[in-house]
Amino acid sequence: QVQLVESGGGSVQAGGSLRVSCDASRYTYSHNCMGWFRQVPGKEREGVAAICTGGGSTYYANSVKGRFTVSQDNAKNTVYLQMNSLKPEDTAMYYCAAGDGLDPMRYNYWGQGTQVTVSS
């Protein structure tokens, strides 16, 4: 059963912006954080950003700090990742998940992913 659904991925040139969304309207279980992760084939999944404690706290990987912003709209049950100043190395499949922190081992519920491709 799919409870988290990502959307908004696509192709963009380096320096551009993109916003990906996570529809959590079907997810009704308790959690501390909603997180964003990314993965390239052949590499381990990487924690990108998380929003926790009802939106009171946010966390970011050093590689995206200052460029990406995570936010949530409680009325729409949606979590967003605004990605600015995109770089080719940001190219990956982006996943949203429910759990805690930025360690994927602490997340139990995952979406199907949305592809982000950044060209130089």
C-alpha positions as CSV (number, residue, x, y, z in Angstrom):
1,Q,0.0,0.0,0.0
2,V,1.4,3.4,-1.1
3,Q,1.0,6.0,1.7
4,L,3.6,8.6,0.5
5,V,3.6,9.9,-3.1
6,E,6.3,12.1,-4.5
7,S,5.9,14.4,-7.5
8,G,7.5,17.4,-9.2
9,G,10.7,15.8,-10.5
10,G,12.0,16.6,-13.9
11,S,15.0,18.0,-15.8
12,V,16.6,21.3,-15.2
13,Q,19.9,23.1,-16.2
14,A,22.6,23.7,-13.6
15,G,21.8,26.8,-11.6
16,G,18.0,26.3,-12.0
17,S,15.3,25.5,-9.4
18,L,12.8,22.7,-8.9
19,R,10.3,21.9,-6.1
20,V,9.4,18.3,-5.3
21,S,6.3,17.5,-3.3
22,C,5.3,14.6,-1.0
23,D,1.6,13.9,-0.6
24,A,1.2,12.4,2.8
25,S,-2.6,12.6,2.9
26,R,-2.9,8.8,3.2
27,Y,-0.3,8.6,5.9
28,T,-2.0,8.8,9.3
29,Y,0.6,7.3,11.7
30,S,2.6,9.2,14.2
31,H,6.1,10.3,13.4
32,N,8.7,12.8,14.5
33,C,10.1,13.9,11.1
34,M,9.3,13.9,7.4
35,G,12.5,13.5,5.5
36,W,13.9,13.8,1.9
37,F,16.5,11.3,0.6
38,R,18.2,10.8,-2.7
39,Q,19.9,7.8,-4.3
40,V,22.1,7.3,-7.4
41,P,22.3,3.7,-8.9
42,G,25.2,1.9,-7.2
43,K,25.5,4.3,-4.3
44,E,23.9,4.3,-0.8
45,R,20.8,6.4,-0.1
46,E,21.7,9.8,1.3
47,G,19.7,12.0,3.8
48,V,19.1,15.4,2.3
49,A,16.7,17.3,4.5
50,A,14.1,16.7,7.3
51,I,11.4,18.7,9.0
52,C,10.5,17.6,12.5
53,T,8.3,18.3,15.5
54,G,5.4,19.7,13.6
55,G,7.6,21.9,11.5
56,G,9.5,23.4,14.4
57,S,12.9,22.0,13.4
58,T,14.7,21.5,10.1
59,Y,17.9,19.7,9.3
60,Y,20.0,19.6,6.1
61,A,22.9,17.7,4.7
62,N,26.0,19.9,4.4
63,S,26.0,19.4,0.6
64,V,22.6,21.1,0.2
65,K,22.7,23.6,3.1
66,G,21.9,27.1,1.9
67,R,20.4,25.8,-1.4
68,F,17.6,23.6,-0.4
69,T,14.6,24.3,1.9
70,V,12.2,21.8,3.4
71,S,8.7,22.9,4.4
72,Q,5.3,21.5,5.1
73,D,1.6,22.5,4.6
74,N,-0.3,20.7,7.4
75,A,-3.7,21.7,5.8
76,K,-2.7,19.8,2.6
77,N,-0.8,17.1,4.4
78,T,2.1,17.8,2.0
79,V,5.8,18.2,2.5
80,Y,8.0,20.1,0.0
81,L,11.6,20.3,-0.9
82,Q,12.5,23.6,-2.7
83,M,15.8,23.1,-4.6
84,N,17.7,26.2,-5.8
85,S,21.1,26.6,-7.4
86,L,21.0,23.0,-8.6
87,K,24.2,21.3,-9.6
88,P,24.7,18.2,-11.8
89,E,25.7,16.3,-8.6
90,D,22.2,16.8,-7.3
91,T,20.9,14.4,-10.0
92,A,19.3,11.4,-8.3
93,M,16.0,9.7,-7.4
94,Y,14.4,11.7,-4.6
95,Y,12.3,9.9,-2.0
96,C,10.2,11.2,0.9
97,A,9.8,9.1,4.1
98,A,8.5,9.2,7.6
99,G,10.8,8.6,10.5
100,D,13.5,10.5,12.5
101,G,16.6,12.5,11.6
102,L,18.7,12.1,8.4
103,D,19.7,8.5,8.8
104,P,17.6,6.3,6.3
105,M,17.9,3.4,8.8
106,R,15.6,5.4,11.1
107,Y,12.8,5.7,8.5
108,N,10.3,2.9,8.0
109,Y,7.7,4.4,5.5
110,W,8.8,5.4,2.0
111,G,7.4,6.8,-1.2
112,Q,8.2,5.5,-4.7
113,G,10.5,8.4,-5.6
114,T,10.7,11.1,-8.3
115,Q,13.6,11.6,-10.6
116,V,15.6,14.8,-10.7
117,T,18.1,15.4,-13.5
118,V,20.4,18.4,-13.6
119,S,22.3,19.1,-16.8
120,S,25.5,21.1,-17.1
